Amino acid sequence: MLWTIAVVLVILWLLGLVTGYTMGYFIHILLVVAIIVVLVRVIQGRRPV
């Protein structure tokens, strides 16, 4: 599941670079997803990265 999220984030990041003017929007999504992943890892009892 973590690999799937990573692939989706890379695709969104590349789309943000291509479109240019929406890059801030994609960076916001990346930050939100990163926080969610860390919270899920903490809830599962694993050490956050």
C-alpha positions in Angstrom: 0.0 0.0 0.0 2.9 2.4 0.8 4.4 1.7 -2.6 1.1 2.6 -4.3 0.8 5.8 -2.4 4.4 6.7 -3.4 3.7 6.0 -7.1 0.6 8.1 -7.0 2.5 11.0 -5.3 5.3 10.9 -7.9 2.7 11.0 -10.7 1.0 13.9 -9.1 4.3 15.7 -8.6 5.2 15.2 -12.2 1.8 16.5 -13.3 2.4 19.5 -11.1 5.7 20.2 -12.8 4.2 19.9 -16.2 1.2 22.2 -15.5 3.2 24.8 -13.7 0.5 27.1 -12.4 -1.2 24.4 -10.3 2.1 23.3 -8.7 1.1 24.8 -5.4 -2.0 22.7 -5.3 -0.1 19.5 -5.9 2.5 20.3 -3.3 -0.4 20.9 -0.8 -1.7 17.4 -1.6 1.7 15.9 -1.2 2.1 17.4 2.2 -1.4 16.3 3.4 -0.8 12.7 2.2 2.7 12.6 3.9 1.1 13.7 7.2 -1.6 11.1 6.8 1.0 8.3 6.1 3.0 9.3 9.2 -0.2 9.3 11.3 -1.2 5.9 10.0 2.3 4.5 10.8 2.1 5.9 14.3 -1.4 4.5 14.9 -0.2 1.1 13.7 2.6 1.2 16.2 5.5 1.6 13.8 8.2 4.3 14.1 7.6 7.3 11.8 10.4 7.8 9.3 
